[in-house]
Amino acid sequence: MSGDSGDLLPDALQPAHEARAALVASLLESPDERIDEGAEEEWQATIQRRMAEMDFGTVRTISWTYIRARVDQCTRQRKD
């Protein structure tokens, strides 16, 4: 891939909705040539660790309502 990767998103957002949807589908279907053999085991270990942290109360959860409000706030700030 050539050019500045920062130009990819603005360029990809230019076509019509159908063309963007086709691009996304194509990207999702494209194979990842790199295979991380240990990724599945690492994800399982991370999931187990995070579940244990929640069970023991060593982490504080955040509600989806709060997260959504923060995302909306950040999105509005970027548009201003």
N, C-alpha and C positions, 0 to 999 in steps of 0.2 A: 504494500500500500504506500502510495506516495502522497506528499503534501502534508500539511499540518492537520493532525488528528482533531484539533479544535474546530476545524471547518466541517467536519463530518456531520455533526448534528444539524446545524443550520441548513446545510445542503440537503440532508435527508428529509427535513421537514418541509421542503419546497413543493414536492409533488402533491397531487390530489390525495385525498384520504385513501382511496382504493390502492393507489400505488404505494403509499406508506405501509398499508396493511400487508401488501404482498412482500415488501422489503422485510418487514418484521418476520413474517412467516418463513421467508427464505433464510434469514439469519438464524432463526430458532431451529430450523431443520438442518442447517449446515453442520457437519461433523466437527468436533473439536479434535484436532490432530494430537494434542497432548493428552495423555492419560495418566492421571495421578493414582498409582496403584494403592496408596495408603489413605486416600481421601475418605473413603467410606468408613474405615475404622476410626479415623480422626473425628469425623462428624458424629459417629456414635458415642465416642468418648466425651465430646463436647456436650452433646445432648444429655448424657447421663450426669455429667458434672453440673450442668445448669439445673437439671431437675432436682438434684440433691441440694443445691444452694437454695432453691425455692422451698423444698421440704423442710430444711433446717432454719429457714428465715434469715439467711445470711445476705440475701439480696432483697431489694424492694422492687416490686413490680409497678408498672406504669399502665394506666388504663388506655384503651384504644381511643376513648373520647379525648383525653388529654393530648395524646400523640397527634391525632387528627387536627385538633385545634392549633397545635404548634406548627404543623406542616402548612395549614392554611395561612397562619400568621406569616411564616417565612415566605410563602409564595406571594402574598400580597406585598410584603416589603420589597421583594425583588422586582415587582412590576412598577413600583413607585419610583 
